[in-house]
Amino acid sequence: MLAVEEYVEIFTQDDFRSRQSEMREILEAISEQYLVGDIGITTKNYVNWGIRLDGTICILDYAYCYNTTFGTFKCSCDDTSILQYDKNFVDLICPKCGRKYTFGDIRRRITRKAQEEEIGDIRRIGYNITKPDEDVTIVKEFEPEVKTKEKKVNKVDMIIKEYHKHKEEGKIGTQDWDNPN
């Protein structure tokens, strides 16, 4: 387990009330890929939010964080209906039947075996750092898979690039740089 730290001032109740639109924006972005618990917009969770030195807000605690593909986040009415957050990111609601679940309801469904299948056994597949300043050798299997988007090729840009290439090679007079054959 790795801890990354920064100085953050914990939210007051006034901060909580005045910064809910920013909180919602952050939670909307996270919820596109993850379901998280105990950070929704409710007074019981306000201490899980803080203000950085630069004035931006951040979440202080990601106690429960699961990928939305994790099978536990489906309603009992239908095994294809993935639960979705309510507007305050506190409860999960089935889009098909409307049944409401608390994050605690969902948490109780998750066995240790299911959790290890979702996130792995962090005691076995992680870096063990025992000193305040320690170098580690990167283990490829521990690192997340990086997916890169393919860049769309613009036909005009491709022709211009070919033109410049042929110009450098002295082939411009032959007029074959724009002929696809």
Summary of the structure (lengths in Angstrom):
residues: 181
radius of gyration: 24.8
end to end distance: 56.9
largest distance: 74.5
contacts: 380
relative contact order: 0.10
helix: 35%
strand: 15%
